[in-house]
Amino acid sequence: MTEQAAAIRVGLVGTGNAGRLALAQLIDDPRFELVGVCVHNPDKIGRDAGALAGTSAVTGVSAGGDLDTLIAAKPDCIVYTAMGDTRPIEAFDDVLRILAAGIDVVGTAPVTLQYPWGAMPDKAIDKIVAVATEHDASVFISGVDPGFASDLIPLAFAGTCQRIEQIRCMEIADYATYDGAEVMFDVMGFAKPLDETPMLFLPGVLALAWGTTIHELAAASGIVIDEIIERHESEPAPEEFEIAAGTVPKGTRAAVRFEIIGMVDGRPAIVVEHVTRLRGDLRPDWAQPAQDGGCYRVEITGEPSYRVDICPTSRKGDHNHAAIVAGVGRVVNAIPAIVAGPAGLRTTLDLPLIAGPALTPG
């Protein structure tokens, strides 16, 4: 009989849509010992981690509002799931503080750290690598898309091809049940006038967010991206209707389609495409999902060619819930490899295969 490894001491920052689901796994998974939780909402301070995770578990770990207090608990690793889309600099600085304390980081933000080379200024990359190396700590940022659906999955299938002409990674989803007003309204511009440019469509933002995927797949494929082209279009609501995040007035943004295109020698080599609707009947001419609600799709044109549909489902929620579970599952399951591995900025390209938790038939 083999001796059971000691549980890895973990902490968590942020208990929003992603964080609460990551927290549930950290509580239930015997590989981990939860030692602290940091929240930004003052109403959550003092609450038990089990309640914040939406479970009946009583952990005895109460949420605090100060990152330094969590760092002082000396976890082996901190799971960082605080909002990064609207506060990228703050999220970057938080990760630096954790690494400077010699604590490993896995997380869903800031998304540019998924693969920052070519997507972030060299000065910022050099800084985080230097801090991590000096303090013998490492960081791994991932999710779904950007994340495993746009790096791990396409790379696995690309490894079977004799020739590759193009890789296209797609998210096709109905976001009506996504209860995140900040992302929905402030970042993506839903329920806003079509002549009002949301944060997501400001010049350079799409390339910054998904350029990580473009450059990561390019590096794995042995090519260099000449330029990244951004394209987007929006569809108005035909009448007023309700979604989980609020009201969508008639004539405001109710569906979007955008592409981030990595060009090589004048040809689109790596493409990320998103089709996001708030109602399934909007723009039927745009790509349709392989299952009701949404899917992720990888299309490889080459020899052989592939179309791979990833259709997350959950016993506890719909496709949006399942996708978030998958995204945080990717980073939480990476904790043992990150803690055991070398210091520095880690990506899917240098991580071992992550097998996930122990199989529990039921």
Secondary structure as the mmCIF struct_conf table of DSSP 4:
data_model
#
loop_
_struct_conf.conf_type_id
_struct_conf.id
_struct_conf.beg_label_comp_id
_struct_conf.beg_label_asym_id
_struct_conf.beg_label_seq_id
_struct_conf.end_label_comp_id
_struct_conf.end_label_asym_id
_struct_conf.end_label_seq_id
HELX_LH_PP_P HELX_LH_PP_P1 THR A 2 ALA A 7
STRN STRN1 ILE A 8 VAL A 13
BEND BEND1 GLY A 16 GLY A 16
HELX_RH_AL_P HELX_RH_AL_P1 ASN A 17 ASP A 28
TURN_TY1_P TURN_TY1_P1 PRO A 30 ARG A 31
STRN STRN2 PHE A 32 CYS A 38
BEND BEND2 HIS A 40 HIS A 40
HELX_RH_3T_P HELX_RH_3T_P1 PRO A 42 LYS A 44
TURN_TY1_P TURN_TY1_P2 ILE A 45 GLY A 46
STRN STRN3 ASP A 48 ASP A 48
HELX_RH_AL_P HELX_RH_AL_P2 ALA A 49 LEU A 52
TURN_TY1_P TURN_TY1_P3 ALA A 53 GLY A 54
BEND BEND3 THR A 55 SER A 56
BEND BEND4 GLY A 60 GLY A 60
STRN STRN4 SER A 62 SER A 62
STRN STRN5 ALA A 63 GLY A 64
BEND BEND5 GLY A 65 GLY A 65
HELX_RH_AL_P HELX_RH_AL_P3 LEU A 67 ALA A 72
TURN_TY1_P TURN_TY1_P4 ALA A 73 ALA A 73
BEND BEND6 ASP A 76 ASP A 76
STRN STRN6 CYS A 77 TYR A 80
BEND BEND7 ALA A 82 ALA A 82
BEND BEND8 ASP A 85 THR A 86
HELX_RH_AL_P HELX_RH_AL_P4 PRO A 88 ALA A 100
TURN_TY1_P TURN_TY1_P5 ALA A 101 GLY A 102
STRN STRN7 ASP A 104 GLY A 107
BEND BEND9 THR A 108 THR A 108
BEND BEND10 PRO A 110 PRO A 110
HELX_RH_3T_P HELX_RH_3T_P2 VAL A 111 GLN A 114
BEND BEND11 TYR A 115 TYR A 115
STRN STRN8 TRP A 117 TRP A 117
TURN_TY1_P TURN_TY1_P6 GLY A 118 ALA A 119
STRN STRN9 MET A 120 MET A 120
HELX_RH_AL_P HELX_RH_AL_P5 ASP A 122 GLU A 134
TURN_TY1_P TURN_TY1_P7 HIS A 135 ASP A 136
STRN STRN10 SER A 138 ILE A 141
STRN STRN11 VAL A 144 VAL A 144
TURN_TY1_P TURN_TY1_P8 ASP A 145 PRO A 146
STRN STRN12 GLY A 147 GLY A 147
HELX_RH_3T_P HELX_RH_3T_P3 PHE A 148 SER A 150
TURN_TY1_P TURN_TY1_P9 ASP A 151 ASP A 151
HELX_RH_AL_P HELX_RH_AL_P6 LEU A 152 ALA A 158
TURN_TY1_P TURN_TY1_P10 GLY A 159 THR A 160
BEND BEND12 GLN A 162 GLN A 162
STRN STRN13 ARG A 163 ASP A 174
TURN_TY1_P TURN_TY1_P11 ALA A 176 THR A 177
HELX_RH_AL_P HELX_RH_AL_P7 ALA A 181 ALA A 181
HELX_RH_PI_P HELX_RH_PI_P1 GLU A 182 VAL A 187
BEND BEND13 MET A 188 MET A 188
TURN_TY1_P TURN_TY1_P12 PHE A 190 ALA A 191
BEND BEND14 LYS A 192 LYS A 192
STRN STRN14 PRO A 193 PRO A 193
TURN_TY1_P TURN_TY1_P13 LEU A 194 ASP A 195
BEND BEND15 GLU A 196 GLU A 196
HELX_LH_PP_P HELX_LH_PP_P2 THR A 197 PRO A 198
HELX_RH_3T_P HELX_RH_3T_P4 MET A 199 PHE A 201
BEND BEND16 LEU A 202 LEU A 202
TURN_TY1_P TURN_TY1_P14 PRO A 203 GLY A 204
HELX_RH_AL_P HELX_RH_AL_P8 VAL A 205 SER A 221
TURN_TY1_P TURN_TY1_P15 GLY A 222 GLY A 222
STRN STRN15 GLU A 227 PRO A 236
BEND BEND17 PRO A 238 GLU A 239
STRN STRN16 PHE A 241 ILE A 243
TURN_TY1_P TURN_TY1_P16 ALA A 244 ALA A 245
STRN STRN17 GLY A 246 VAL A 248
TURN_TY1_P TURN_TY1_P17 LYS A 250 GLY A 251
STRN STRN18 THR A 252 THR A 252
STRN STRN19 ARG A 253 VAL A 264
TURN_TY1_P TURN_TY1_P18 ASP A 265 GLY A 266
STRN STRN20 ARG A 267 ARG A 277
BEND BEND18 LEU A 278 ARG A 279
TURN_TY1_P TURN_TY1_P19 GLY A 280 ASP A 281
BEND BEND19 LEU A 282 LEU A 282
TURN_TY1_P TURN_TY1_P20 PRO A 284 ASP A 285
BEND BEND20 TRP A 286 TRP A 286
BEND BEND21 ALA A 290 GLY A 293
STRN STRN21 GLY A 294 GLU A 303
BEND BEND22 PRO A 304 PRO A 304
STRN STRN22 TYR A 306 ILE A 310
BEND BEND23 ARG A 315 GLY A 317
HELX_RH_AL_P HELX_RH_AL_P9 HIS A 319 ASN A 333
TURN_TY1_P TURN_TY1_P21 ALA A 334 ALA A 334
HELX_RH_AL_P HELX_RH_AL_P10 ILE A 335 ALA A 340
BEND BEND24 GLY A 341 GLY A 341
BEND BEND25 ALA A 343 ALA A 343
STRN STRN23 GLY A 344 ARG A 346
TURN_TY1_P TURN_TY1_P22 THR A 348 ASP A 350
BEND BEND26 LEU A 351 LEU A 351
HELX_LH_PP_P HELX_LH_PP_P3 PRO A 352 LEU A 353
BEND BEND27 PRO A 357 PRO A 357
HELX_LH_PP_P HELX_LH_PP_P4 ALA A 358 LEU A 359
#
